[in-house]
Amino acid sequence: MSTVLESGKKVAKAPVGIRELARQLGLSIGTVSRALNNRYGVNPTTRTRVLEEARKLGYVPNNAARSLKDQSILNVGLLFAPFVSINNEISPVALRFIDLFREQTTLQNMSLRVILFTNMEEFQSQVTANHLDVVIFYGEFPPQAFDTIHELGLPAVLMSHSSHHEDQVSVLKNTPEPGERAVEYLAALGHEKIGFVMGPRGTMHVDGFYKGFRQGIAEFGLISHPEWIIELTPSKANKDGAAEALIPILSQKNCPTALIFSSDWMALGAYKAARELNLRIPEDLSVIGHDNLPVTSELTPPLTTFDVNTQKFAKLVVELAKDIGNRQWDFSNPAKRQILLGSDFIKRESCYCLRHVK
């Protein structure tokens, strides 16, 4: 391109670079770069607009910058929606996962940005402002959050959620299995009166665990009175909330001899309640949790629980995010849009065999 001066001389016009192109379009450099490189995170209308303006202005890519772009760090957004207690505490399991996500994304040369989900009004602007390539959903979200991410053109990995969108992969825990297996184990130890403590219904983790629990109870013909099935609210789904709910139940003459919890964090409440009521674990009350928090092996007695192998779980999710963000995942195969993970049963000293009692 050239410009003719009044003297008749032609002067070469500097080629339009990506900064000028972005300025002309009123878009961020990151958005323009994604459109030019056919990356996720740009809707079709914006991509077409960028390509047309690039042709019109004679955009010339900087070879050095393109080389760096080819080696660019993938921007991963961890969309986090935790249950928060009335004391503003977050589950240790969730905090452990975030630490592992940071560790794994660093090892994979990826950039992790944790975005706390507060409400749908702020959700889209938060995601858009961070110029993400791929997102990970961790926590409890309304279904429209998954729709919004899909509409933005961002692929996603969903932890403990399912999705009908073809650009979203679900990583699920097989929670019915530990729910049923816990009942089976307690029944083998001679327990006939078993209670269940869970977080809010409506989540795949809790609903699956409860389904397995009910299947186990029915299979062995055991007793589980309705008042022994405790559903805690989001702010009470923790140690203190579980203890508060359990004390009046364990104070009764007819009470469960064993309790199963959908998380170790709530199972800690059984230890607190037992101390306040001078009950012995496991002689008076057997307890089973889920998650295998590090602290559970140090309790007195150590807690029987299910290990979901959080490190392996986090590594798998990050590797999925990397493959999806780099377009190395076959979304056309329905079998590859849902991954089911199991857990290991860790038997410790918090369960007592009633068959020893004569």
C-alpha positions, 0 to 999 in steps of 0.5 A: 500500500502507498500514499501519493504526496502533492509532490507526486512521490509515493510513500509506502504506508505502514501495514496495519497491525493487530493493535490498529485493527482492534482499535478500528473495530473497538474490540480487545486485542485478545478478541481480535487475535482469537477471531483471526486464529479461529480460536474459541471464545468469539461468536461467529458474527464477531469473527466475520466482522474481524475478518472483513475489517482485516481484509479491508484495512490490509492487515498484515500479521507480525511474524514474530508475534504469530510465532509467540501466539503459536506458543501462547498460554491457554487461558483457563477459567475456573468458574467456582460456585461453592457452598458457604457456611454462615461463618463464611467457611468453604469446604476443605475439599473445594479449597483442595481442588483449587490448589490442585487446579493451580498446580496442574495448570502450571505444570501444563503451561496454562494460565488459571483464572478463578472466577467466583460465581455470584449471580447471572447478571455479573456472570457473562461480563466476568467471563468475557472480561477475562478473555478465556479459551476454555472454562471449568465449572466447579460448584453449584450453578443454575442451568442457564450458566451452561447455556451462557458459556455455550452461547459465548463459544467457549468449550467447557468441562463440567464437574458433577454436572451434565449438559446437552451442549455438544461442546461441554464434557461432564466429569461425574462421580459414581456416587450411588455406588459408595452410598449403597456400599456403605450400607452394605458394609454396615449391614455386614457389621450387624447394624440395622438402624442407619441414618443418612446426612447430606447436603442440599438435594438437587445436586448430582453428587447428593442425589446419587449418594442418596439413591445408593443409600436408599437402594442399600436400605431396601436391599437389606430390609433395614430401618431408616426412619424419616427423621434419621434422613437429614438434608442440610441447607447450603449454609449448614452443610458443614461440621457445625450444621451437622452437629446441630442437627444430630444432637436432638436425634442422638439424644433419643432412646431410639436412635441410629447406631450408624450414620453415613455422610455425603461428605467428610466435612459434615461427618466431622459433625458426628464427632462433635455431637458425640463429644457433647453427648458423651457417646463413643465412636465407634462403640455407640455410633459408627460413622462413614464419610466421603472425600478422604480429607487428610484430617480424617486419618488423624481423627480419634478414631480415624474416619472410614470414608471413600477416597475420590482421589482428588489429585487424579481427578484434578489432573484429569479435568485440567488435561481435558481442559487443555485438549478441549481448549486446543481443539484436540477433543472429539465432541462428535462422539457422545461417549466422549462427552461424559466421563464417570469416575469411581472411588475407593473404600477406605476402612478405618476404625470409626465403624464397630461390629455389633455382632461382637455384642452378646 
